[in-house]
Amino acid sequence: MSALTAPQTLPTVPPAADRSSSVRAVRILIWTYLVLLVVEGALRKWALPRFSDPLLIIRDPVVLGIYIFAMRARLFRLNAYLVSVGVIALLAFIATIITLYPYLPLQVIFLVDGYGFRSDFLHLPLIFVMAEALDLEDVKKIGRWTLLLAVPIAALMVLQFKASPDSFINKTVGLGEGMQLSTAGGKIRPPATFSFIAGPIFYLSATAAFVIYGALNRAVYPAWLLLAGSGAVVTGVIVSGSRGCVLAVGLVALAILVILVVRPSAMNKIAGTLLALAVVGFLVGLFASRLPFLKEGMDVLSERFTTSAEAAETTVVGGLVERVIDGFTEPFKYVFKIPLTGYGLGLGTSGGARFLVGQGGLLFSENEWIRIIAESGAILGLGFIIWRIALTVKLFIVSLRALKAGEVLSVLLFATALLGTVNGQLGQPTTLGFTMALAGLCLAAANFSEDVTNAPESREQFTVKRLPRRSPYAERIHGGAIGPDHTNGSVDR
């Protein structure tokens, strides 16, 4: 009689080789996502304008591929954030079908609803997958390429600034004859390779973060790269004609104060960084009189601030502060004027409007919180806004913990992701991509060895002691041979 064999159980963890290849695939696809984020606008404007609409979602298949391989590699971990936003997404999707069914064909409803779902929710898990798949060293490599590409991006912005608004280099996406957003002095806001000025705003702020990080950690990036990156940031901001660009880079600079408060020992390094920034500012002021486009850019930017302040009957700083405050307070004026379930997911995005009326445009408002409340109503809309605020708080807490442990990059990247995470226009593809990428990099930069800090001299100060895995009694049972220095734990006290 043959012996009974034990039942075979399915493995809960994929083989090491399969998991390793899946992790590698996730990282490659994340890099692909970042590359497409930079070149997507160039493809839609210049290379393949006929396919501008399909290219609008070119990063979506990459995101889905990241999720598939992340699940195989056990990097897609459900947490309270993903579960809660998944519930909001599902309810908003169903509520849109119910709301629009009496008024629109079912096919149009699914197209608009699907695009709204894609804009608000599809890319959000990428933040947490990046945090699982990447670490500090990966983020440093991304920073190196960010600094390298900052120079040609700033140079392209200068060319666009100098060119006429209707020139080929300043064309918008697609086959239309529209122009980029204008600023003061008859100039446009140069978008570089991106489809919209939001691209340079995020990119220059990220470049500023890596410049400051490299200045605080001189062994990370060579001096020539930091000098080139800082010059690109200053030049790009000057010719941007955008108050938002000044604000975004200014937030990164303010992160230095957070570093100083949490880590007073970094005072010497920060003083050196401020001195270097002062030298760069002096050089820019010196060259501004010699390079006409810099002087013109400063005049245009100054006029932009002054005109906006005069229109609001306030000061330049007051106008900027008022603009930020209005972005957070204005939406609540409309909460009780909108149906409880909203008008429908996706209706406030340019892509959703294209499916509905045949051409892109914002049917509700440029204000992100107004769009969310108008689309999903008071309950789900406010729920999604609260979720985004909670995510921002999480990013801040994680970056603060990393800072206390001796690593400053995460808090610098938090400053770049702050505006996008709280109320960035996710319906705009460039803003959507940068918000996900920068938030993910902020979390990934907090993944570092506990005995590694920013300076060798402070390594001992910020090393976190690991708690023993076993009690002394358990160590006697499961450990190796007892040595001469053996103790019995609390019994020996």
Secondary structure, 3 states (H helix, E strand, C coil): CCCCCCCCCCCCCCCHHHHHHHHHHHHHHHHHHHHHHHHHHHHHHHHCHHHHHHHCCCCHHHHHHHHHHHHHCCCCCCCHHHHHHHHHHHHHHHHHHHHHCCCCCHHHHHHHHHHHHHHHHHCCHHHHHHHHHCCHHHHHHHHHHHHHHHHHHHHHHHHHHHCCCCCHHHECCCCCCCECCECHHHCECCCCCCCCCHHHHHHHHHHHHHHHHHHHCCCCCCHHHHHHHHHHHHHHHHHHCCHHHHHHHHHHHHHHHHHHHHCHHHHHHHHHHHHHHHHHHHHHHHHHCCCHHHHHHHHHHHHHHHHHHHHCCCCHHHHHHHHHHHHHHHHHHCHHHCCCCCCCCCCCCHHHHHHHHCCCCCCCCCCHHHHHHHHHHHHHHHHHHHHHHHHHHHHHHHHHHHHHCCCCHHHHHHHHHHHHHHHCCCCCHHHHHHHHHHHHHHHHCCCCCCCCCCCHHHHHHHCCCCCCCCCHHHHHHHCCCCCCCCCCHHHHC
